[in-house]
Amino acid sequence: MRKKYYQKLAFMGMLLIVLLAFQNYTGREKDSFPEVKFITTRSTSWNLTDFNPNDLDAMQWEHLGFSEKQVSTILNYKKMVGGQFRSKDQLKKCYAISAEKFSELESYIMLPEAGKDHHFEKFDKYEKKEIRISRKIQSG
């Protein structure tokens, strides 16, 4: 019984030594890679003018430098928000428009910076109303 115990202990010790040697061996060969930078090709610069994104069709969005898939996503998002963009912030939330692309176009977009949430416009004013009852209410 003691013989098996010592055999198991020796096996565990050997396994530990092998693992430490492997870790030491693999730790030496770490190559430091430089930071990865993606190179994006810039499309030909267009002469941009002020525009209302609500008036653009698919072809006009493509002329602004968006792919067909991005244009499809933008137009679907436009449908989801009620058929028209109400502010630059709302347009910025569309994930098909990158932050870089939005910053390029932002000064040309003819929309307010932040619009009211049109779903709750009718609740802006609070009016207190009273009900007067001229008769006594019977209980019981």
N, C-alpha and C positions, 0 to 999 in steps of 0.2 A: 504494500500500500504506500509506503514512503517512497518507494522507487518511482511509482507513477506520479506522485506529487512533485518530486524533483524533476522528472521529465517534463511535466507541464510547465513548471516554473522556468526551466531552461528554454523551452520553446517560446514562452512569452517574452523572455529576455532577448532572445535572438530576433524575434519579430519586432520588438521595440528598437533594437539596434538597426535593423534593416530600414524601418520607417524613418528614423532619424537621419540615416545616411542618405536616403532618397530625398528627404526634405532639404537637406544641406546641399545636395547635388543640384536639385532643381532651382534652389534659391539663388545660385550664382549666375545663372544664365538669363537673368531678367534683362531684356532689352528695353531701353527707354525709347518709346516712340514719340515723335513730336506731335503736337496737337493737330488734329485733323481739321483741315479747312476745306469746305466745299467751294468749288469754283462754279459760279453761275454765269451763264452766258446772258448778256444783256441784249435784249432785242433792240432793233433800231429805235432811236429816240423819236417819239412822235411829238408833233407840235400840239401840246395839250392846251385846251381852252376850258373855261368853266362849263360844267355839265351837271345835269340833274340825273342821278342814277335811276330815277323812276321812269325816265323817258328813253332809256337805252334798250335796244334789242340785242339778240345774241351776237350778231355780227359786230356791233359797236363795242360790246364788252371784249370780244376777241381783239379788236383793234387797240384796245387799251393794254393788251399784253397778257390776257388770261387764256388758258387752254379751254378746249370744248367742255371738258369735265368740270372745270372751275365755273364756267359760264352756266352750265346746267345747275350746279349747286347754288349759285347766286340767285338764279331765277326761281328755283324751288324755294329758297329761303324767303325771297320777296313775296311769294304766294302765301307762305306760312305766316308772315307778319301782317297780312291783311291787304296785300296787293300793292303796297307802296312803302318806301322807307320814309320814316318821319324825322330821323336825325342821323348825324354822322356816327354817333355812338351805336345806334342800332345797326347801321351798315358794317361797322367795325366788328360786330359780334359774329358776322358770317365767317365761319372757319375756312372758307375757300380763299379768302383774301388775307394774305400774310401781313404781318405788321409792317414789313419793309414796303410792300406794295401800297398799303394803305397810306403810309407816310408820304410816298411819292405823289399820290393822287389827292390827298386830303385838302390841299389848298385850292384845288379846282372843283371840289364837290360843292354844289349849291344846295346845301341842307343846313339847318341849324345845328349847332354843336350837340345839344341835348334837347330832345323834345319832351313834351308831356306824354305821359302814358295815356293814350286815348281811350283805354278801357274804363278809366275811372273819372273821366271829365265831368260826368253828370253828378258826381258826389263831392265836388269841390265846395259847394256852399251848404251850410247846415241851416235848415229852417225849423224853428220850433213851432209846432202846431198844437192847438188845444182843442179838446172836444168838450162841449158843454151839454149837459143833459138836464132838461127842464123838469122831468118827472122823477119821482122816487123809484128806486129799483127795489123790487120785492125780493126778499131773500127767503129761502126755505120752502 
